[in-house]
Amino acid sequence: MKIINLLTGFFGCLFVTPAMAGGFDILGQPNDVLFEPGRYVEFGLGLASPSVEGQITAVGPPFASGDTAPTLPFYIGAFKADINEQFSGAVTIDNPYGRTLEYNSGPLSGLTGEVESLAVTGLLRYKLTDRFSVFGGPRFQRLGGNTDAAVFAMTPGGPVPAGFGNVDFEDAWEAGYVVGAAFEIPEYHVRAAVTYNSAIDYDLDTSGAYVGTTDVETPQSVNIDLQAPISLSTLLFATVRWAEWSETTISPPGYPLGSLTHFNDTTTYRLGVVQMFNENWAGFTALTYEPETDISADAPIDATDGLWGATLGAIYTNDKVKVTTAVSYYQFGDASGSFGNFTDNDVISAAFKVGYSF
C-alpha cells in the first residue's frame, strides 16, 4: 500500500496549467489544498501563450487581425493546517480571471485590452464523520482592467463611429463566498466534492472615453471533483465546472453598443489519470473539453468559443517536498459575428508548482 498512499494529496496538483476556458476563466477556482494531509504550503507560477487571430469585418474591407493575444501569466499560492481532528483551514491566493488583447497590425493596430484579478479565499472544513465533511468561507476578490473601445460622434441621424478611445476600469475589492461538501472513503482514497462559488458584483469607477460607473459581475459557478484509484499505483480523476458567464457584461456608461462582452454559460469537463512509477516519481495526463456555446463574435474579446485539449505532467516527491510540472495544449472553438471571423486558434501553457508539508 506504500505506493497508493503517495497518491493522497496529488489530486490538487493537477491544476497547475490554465484551461483559459469560457469567459475570463483561468484556473477554475480550485480548492483541493483543503484536502492535503497535515500542514502544507504551496506556490505555483506559469505562462499561457495563446494564438488568437482571424478576419476583421467590422472596420472597412476585411483584413487579417494578426495574433491578438499576448502571453498571460498566472499564479497560485496556498496554506493549509489542521486545527483539531474535526476542523482544518486553508487560505488560497490566485488570479481566477484574466485576459489580454493587443492588435499589432491592420487598421486596429494599437488597440489593447486587459482584464486582471486577484482573489484571497479563506476556507474552513468540518468533518461530520470520517466520510462526510462540509466546508466554506469568504472570498475577497479584486477586479479591474482597461480597453480601447469605439467612440461615437452624435449626428442628427444618430451616433457615428469616430475612432477608438481608452476606457479605464479602476481596481476594486468586493466579497463573495464559497460553500461545499465532500464524501470520502479514506481507506480506498475515494473522494467526491461539490463546491459552489458565489457571484461577486462590482461597481467599477470608469474614466477615459466613457466616464461614470460600470456594473460588472463575475459569475457564480459549481465545481464537481471526483477521484478513485483503479489499482495500487493508478488514480482516476474527473472534474466538471459550470459557470454562469451569461450574467457577465461590461457596459461602460454611455457606450451605445451595449456590452463589450457577449458570453454564454459554459460547462468544462476534464478526465485524467495519475500513474505512480516509483516512490518518488508519478506522471499524469488529462483531457479537457468545453462545448461551444454559440457566442457571436460581436466584439474583440469574443474571439473563441469552447475548447478541447490535453495536459501532460510529472510529479516528483522527496521527503516533505513535492514538485509538479505540466504542459497543456488546447484548441479553441471558432467564433463568428459582426466584428469578425476567428478560426483555428489555440493556446499552449506551461507551469510548475512546489509544495511543502511540515
C-alpha positions in Angstrom: 0.0 0.0 0.0 3.0 2.3 0.2 2.6 3.4 -3.5 -1.0 4.3 -3.3 -0.5 6.2 -0.1 1.7 8.6 -2.1 -1.3 9.4 -4.3 -3.0 11.0 -1.3 -2.9 14.8 -1.9 -1.8 14.5 -5.6 -5.2 15.5 -6.9 -4.7 19.1 -6.0 -1.5 19.3 -8.1 -3.3 18.5 -11.4 -4.5 22.1 -11.8 -1.2 23.8 -12.5 -2.0 24.9 -16.0 -4.9 27.1 -17.1 -7.6 25.9 -19.4 -8.4 29.6 -20.3 -11.9 28.4 -20.6 -15.2 30.3 -21.1 -15.4 33.9 -20.3 -12.3 35.1 -18.5 -11.6 31.8 -16.6 -8.0 30.9 -15.9 -7.5 28.2 -13.2 -11.2 27.3 -12.4 -11.1 28.3 -8.7 -9.6 25.0 -7.3 -9.7 24.3 -3.5 -8.0 20.9 -3.4 -5.4 22.2 -0.9 -8.0 21.9 1.8 -7.7 18.0 1.4 -3.9 17.9 1.8 -2.8 15.9 4.9 -1.3 17.8 7.8 0.2 21.3 7.4 1.0 22.2 3.9 2.1 25.2 1.8 2.4 25.6 -2.0 3.2 28.2 -4.6 2.9 27.9 -8.4 3.7 30.0 -11.4 3.1 29.6 -15.1 2.6 31.2 -18.5 -0.1 30.7 -21.2 0.8 31.5 -24.8 -2.4 31.8 -26.8 -2.7 32.4 -30.5 -6.0 34.1 -31.4 -6.4 35.6 -34.9 -8.9 36.0 -37.7 -10.5 38.2 -40.3 -11.9 41.5 -39.1 -15.0 42.6 -40.9 -16.4 45.5 -38.8 -13.9 48.2 -39.9 -13.9 48.7 -43.7 -12.8 45.9 -46.0 -11.9 42.6 -44.3 -8.4 42.3 -43.1 -6.2 39.8 -41.1 -6.1 40.7 -37.4 -2.7 39.1 -36.7 -2.2 37.4 -33.3 -4.2 39.4 -30.8 -3.5 37.5 -27.6 -0.2 38.2 -25.7 1.3 35.8 -23.2 -0.7 35.6 -20.0 1.0 34.9 -16.6 -0.8 33.1 -13.8 0.0 32.1 -10.2 -1.4 30.3 -7.2 -0.4 30.1 -3.5 -2.0 28.3 -0.6 -1.5 27.4 3.1 -3.4 24.6 4.9 -3.4 23.4 8.5 -5.3 21.1 10.8 -6.9 22.8 13.8 -8.0 19.6 15.5 -9.4 16.2 14.5 -12.6 17.8 13.1 -11.6 21.2 11.8 -9.0 22.3 9.3 -8.5 25.6 7.5 -6.8 27.0 4.4 -6.0 30.3 2.7 -5.5 30.5 -1.1 -4.3 33.3 -3.3 -4.7 33.2 -7.1 -5.8 35.1 -10.2 -9.1 33.4 -11.1 -9.9 35.6 -14.1 -7.8 37.3 -16.8 -7.4 38.2 -20.4 -5.1 40.4 -22.6 -5.8 41.8 -26.0 -3.4 43.6 -28.4 -3.7 44.4 -32.1 -0.4 44.9 -33.8 -1.4 45.1 -37.5 -4.1 46.5 -39.8 -6.4 49.4 -39.1 -6.9 48.4 -35.5 -3.1 48.4 -34.8 -2.6 49.7 -31.2 -6.0 48.6 -29.8 -5.4 46.9 -26.5 -7.4 45.5 -23.6 -6.8 43.8 -20.3 -8.8 42.1 -17.5 -6.9 41.3 -14.3 -8.0 39.9 -10.9 -6.7 38.7 -7.6 -8.6 36.6 -5.1 -7.9 35.7 -1.4 -10.1 32.9 -0.1 -10.4 31.6 3.4 -11.8 28.1 3.9 -12.8 26.2 7.0 -13.5 22.4 6.8 -15.5 20.4 9.3 -15.6 16.6 9.3 -19.1 15.4 10.2 -17.8 11.8 10.1 -14.7 10.1 8.6 -16.5 10.1 5.3 -18.6 13.3 5.2 -17.3 16.9 5.5 -18.6 20.4 4.8 -16.5 23.5 4.0 -16.8 27.1 3.1 -15.6 30.6 3.7 -15.3 34.1 2.4 -13.6 35.2 -0.9 -12.2 38.7 -1.2 -11.6 39.5 -4.9 -10.1 42.4 -6.8 -11.1 43.1 -10.4 -10.0 45.8 -12.8 -8.8 46.5 -16.3 -8.8 48.7 -19.3 -9.7 48.6 -23.0 -9.8 50.6 -26.2 -13.5 51.0 -27.2 -15.2 52.6 -30.1 -16.2 56.2 -29.6 -19.0 58.0 -31.5 -19.9 61.4 -32.8 -23.5 62.4 -32.4 -25.3 63.5 -35.6 -28.9 64.2 -36.4 -29.1 60.7 -37.8 -27.7 59.1 -34.7 -24.2 58.1 -33.4 -21.5 57.7 -36.0 -18.2 55.9 -35.3 -15.4 58.4 -34.7 -12.4 56.1 -33.8 -11.3 54.5 -30.6 -10.6 55.8 -27.1 -9.2 54.1 -23.9 -11.6 53.2 -21.1 -10.1 52.5 -17.7 -11.9 50.5 -15.0 -10.4 51.2 -11.6 -9.5 48.2 -9.5 -12.0 47.4 -6.8 -12.3 44.8 -4.0 -15.6 43.0 -3.3 -16.6 39.9 -1.3 -18.2 36.7 -2.1 -18.3 33.2 -0.6 -17.6 29.5 -1.1 -19.6 26.6 0.2 -19.2 22.9 -0.4 -19.4 19.3 0.8 -17.3 16.2 0.3 -17.7 12.4 0.6 -14.6 10.3 1.1 -13.7 6.7 1.7 -10.2 7.2 3.2 -9.1 3.6 3.2 -9.8 3.4 -0.6 -8.7 7.0 -1.4 -12.0 7.8 -3.0 -13.3 11.3 -2.9 -16.3 13.3 -4.4 -16.6 17.0 -3.7 -19.1 19.7 -4.8 -18.2 23.4 -4.5 -20.4 26.4 -5.1 -18.6 29.8 -5.8 -20.9 32.8 -5.4 -21.2 35.6 -8.0 -19.4 38.8 -7.0 -20.8 42.2 -8.0 -18.7 45.3 -8.7 -19.3 49.0 -9.4 -16.1 50.0 -11.2 -15.2 53.6 -11.4 -14.8 54.3 -15.1 -12.7 57.0 -16.8 -11.3 57.9 -20.2 -13.6 57.8 -23.3 -16.6 56.9 -21.1 -17.0 58.3 -17.5 -19.1 57.0 -14.7 -19.7 53.6 -13.0 -19.7 50.3 -14.8 -21.5 47.4 -13.2 -19.6 44.0 -13.6 -20.5 40.7 -12.1 -18.0 37.7 -12.0 -20.1 34.6 -12.4 -21.5 32.1 -9.9 -20.1 28.6 -10.6 -20.3 25.0 -9.5 -17.3 22.6 -9.4 -17.7 18.8 -9.1 -14.5 16.9 -8.4 -14.2 13.1 -8.4 -11.2 10.7 -7.8 -10.8 7.0 -7.3 -7.9 4.5 -7.6 -8.1 1.8 -10.2 -5.0 0.0 -9.0 -2.4 0.3 -6.2 -0.5 2.9 -8.3 -3.1 4.5 -10.5 -5.6 7.2 -9.7 -8.5 8.2 -12.0 -10.0 11.7 -11.7 -12.7 13.8 -13.3 -14.0 17.3 -12.9 -16.9 19.3 -14.2 -17.2 23.1 -13.9 -20.3 25.2 -14.7 -20.0 29.0 -14.8 -22.8 31.5 -15.4 -20.9 33.7 -17.8 -24.1 34.9 -19.5 -24.5 37.3 -16.5 -21.2 38.9 -17.0 -21.5 42.1 -19.1 -19.2 45.1 -19.3 -21.2 48.2 -20.4 -19.4 51.5 -19.8 -21.8 54.4 -19.1 -22.9 56.0 -22.4 -21.5 53.2 -24.6 -24.1 52.9 -27.3 -23.4 49.3 -28.4 -24.2 47.7 -25.0 -21.8 45.3 -23.6 -18.1 44.9 -24.6 -18.6 41.1 -24.0 -21.1 38.6 -25.2 -20.7 35.4 -23.2 -22.9 32.4 -22.7 -22.8 29.9 -19.7 -20.1 27.4 -20.0 -19.5 23.8 -18.8 -15.9 22.4 -18.8 -15.1 18.7 -18.5 -11.8 17.1 -17.5 -10.9 13.4 -17.3 -7.5 12.1 -16.4 -5.2 9.6 -14.7 -2.2 9.7 -12.4 0.3 6.9 -12.6 2.9 6.2 -9.9 6.2 4.9 -11.3 8.1 4.6 -8.0 8.2 6.2 -4.6 9.5 9.5 -6.0 8.0 9.9 -9.5 4.5 10.0 -10.9 3.1 11.2 -14.2 -0.4 12.4 -15.1 -2.4 13.2 -18.2 -5.8 14.8 -18.6 -8.2 15.5 -21.5 -10.3 18.7 -21.3 -13.4 19.6 -23.3 -15.7 22.6 -23.2 -18.6 22.5 -25.7 -19.2 25.6 -27.9 -21.9 27.9 -26.7 -22.8 29.6 -29.9 -21.5 33.0 -28.9 -21.4 35.7 -31.6 -18.1 37.5 -32.2 -19.5 41.0 -31.9 -16.6 42.5 -30.0 -12.8 42.0 -29.9 -12.9 39.8 -26.8 -15.5 37.4 -28.3 -12.9 35.6 -30.5 -13.1 32.0 -29.1 -16.0 29.6 -28.3 -15.3 26.4 -26.4 -12.1 24.3 -26.4 -10.6 20.8 -26.3 -7.1 19.6 -25.5 -4.7 17.7 -23.2 -2.3 18.1 -20.3 0.8 16.1 -19.6 2.7 16.5 -16.3 5.1 14.9 -13.8 5.3 15.0 -10.0 8.4 14.5 -8.0 8.4 13.9 -4.3 11.3 13.8 -1.9 10.5 13.6 1.8 8.4 16.7 2.5 8.8 18.4 -0.9 6.6 17.9 -3.9 7.3 19.5 -7.3 4.8 19.4 -10.1 5.4 20.4 -13.7 2.9 20.4 -16.6 2.3 21.4 -20.2 -1.1 21.8 -21.8 -2.3 22.3 -25.3 -5.8 23.4 -26.1 -7.6 24.1 -29.5 -10.2 26.8 -29.3 -13.5 26.6 -31.0 -14.3 29.0 -33.8 -16.3 32.2 -33.4 -18.0 34.4 -36.0 -20.1 37.6 -35.7 -20.4 41.2 -36.7 -16.9 42.0 -35.6 -15.1 39.2 -37.4 -14.4 35.5 -38.0 -11.9 33.7 -35.9 -10.8 30.1 -36.7 -8.0 27.6 -35.9 -6.8 29.2 -32.7 -5.1 27.6 -29.8 -3.1 28.0 -26.6 0.0 26.3 -25.1 0.7 26.7 -21.4 3.4 25.5 -19.0 3.7 25.8 -15.2 5.4 24.4 -12.1 4.3 24.2 -8.5 6.2 23.5 -5.3 4.5 22.1 -2.2 6.0 21.5 1.3 4.5 19.5 4.1 5.5 20.2 7.7 
